[in-house]
Structures are given as C-alpha cells and as structure tokens.
Amino acid sequence: MGSQTDVYARGGRLPRSARRAQLLEAAQAVFADSGYHAASMDEIAIRASVSKPVLYQHFPGKLDLYLALIDRHTNEVPRLVQEALAATHDNATRVAAAMSAFFEFVERDDGAFRLVFESDLIDEPAVRQRVRQMDGACAASIAAVIAEDTDLTPQQAQMLGVSLVGMAQVVARDWLHQEPATRMSRTEAERLVIALGWRGLAGFPKTGE
C-alpha cells in the first residue's frame, strides 16, 4: 500500500491547506482573465481539476473566493512596501524602492494587480474597504519616511503619502498596458516617476530639528 504522500503526489486527496491553495491559484487565473462578473464557479472548478462540491466545501460562494484572494493581495502590497522601506536607511532610496514595489507587483505573471487595482467588483463594500485599507497602510508607511525629512504634520505627510501611492499605482498600470513594442523599460519608467515624486518632496524641506 502506498503512503499518504504517494496518494497526494498521484493527484488524489490533498490536505485542506494544499487544496485551498490550489483552488485560490485556479480562481486567481480565472478572475484575472475574465473579471469577477464573467467568471463562474464551474470554470474555476474545471481550472482546478476538482468537482464543484469540492470547491464549495472550501468556499461557500464566488464572493467568498474572491474576497480570500483580495485579502491575500491587499495584505501583500503593504508588506512589499514595508520591506522596500526597510532595505536601507537613506530616505530618498527608501521612497524610490517603495514606489518601485508597485511596478514589481503589476508586472507579475499572475495578474494579481487586476484584482486589486482594476476590479470590476470595486463597488462591493467589502472589496472597497479592503483596497482602501491597503492604500492607507502603504501611504502610512511612506508618510513616516516623509515626516523624517520634512517639517510637515502627520496629517500632511499622510496626504503626500497617499499622493505618491496613487501616482505609483496609476503610472505602473499605465506602463504595463502600453504596447510592448514601444513601451519604455521598467527601469526608465520607475526612474521618471521616482524623480517626480522625490523632487516634489524637495519642496517641503526640513528647516529645523
């Protein structure tokens, strides 16, 4: 008799955590390709090579599945920004790295950015709340760096953090959607948006300790 591991390896019954990960991967591919409204649980089950009852054992409905993915990525983006900020002590480099994180996120092959930044379900309160919290967390991390280099109040620094996050998101997505044949390199696109952001912050110099 083969071991339980052998059964899993042959495509049999998976541990719950592994099955859930498999279903999320399949769902992400379907949602990224089709959007929420056009996607179906049938299509997701087929993509995951499972029956619909198995899919429903893990996720009661399509919205539950979508929110699980949104939770994953709206937690991931602030983490990427925080890791970028923690990579150095030079504030200009830290802000540059944080903005670069958005380009890295949108360029990934899994299409996760479409669920977060281009969702056709953004009017759903649960989705909108998660995206707003993500934006706020990213902005707060960058605002802390801005506050170190300026005399701005926390509220003012947060506003600039929101501006930089919004700019990085929009420019990164616009860059990705351009025709590959004529699209500038990611390095050049990042350089332009980072230069604009940091030079803008130079208008708020720190005048005293």
HELIX and SHEET records of a PDB file:
HELIX    1   1 GLN A    4  ALA A    9  1                                   6    
HELIX    2   2 ARG A   16  ALA A   38  1                                  23    
HELIX    3   3 MET A   41  ALA A   48  1                                   8    
HELIX    4   4 LYS A   52  HIS A   58  1                                   7    
HELIX    5   5 LYS A   62  ALA A   86  1                                  25    
HELIX    6   6 ASN A   91  GLU A  107  1                                  17    
HELIX    7   7 ALA A  112  PHE A  117  1                                   6    
HELIX    8   8 PRO A  125  ASP A  149  1                                  25    
HELIX    9   9 PRO A  154  HIS A  177  1                                  24    
HELIX   10  10 ARG A  186  LEU A  201  1                                  16    
END                                                                             
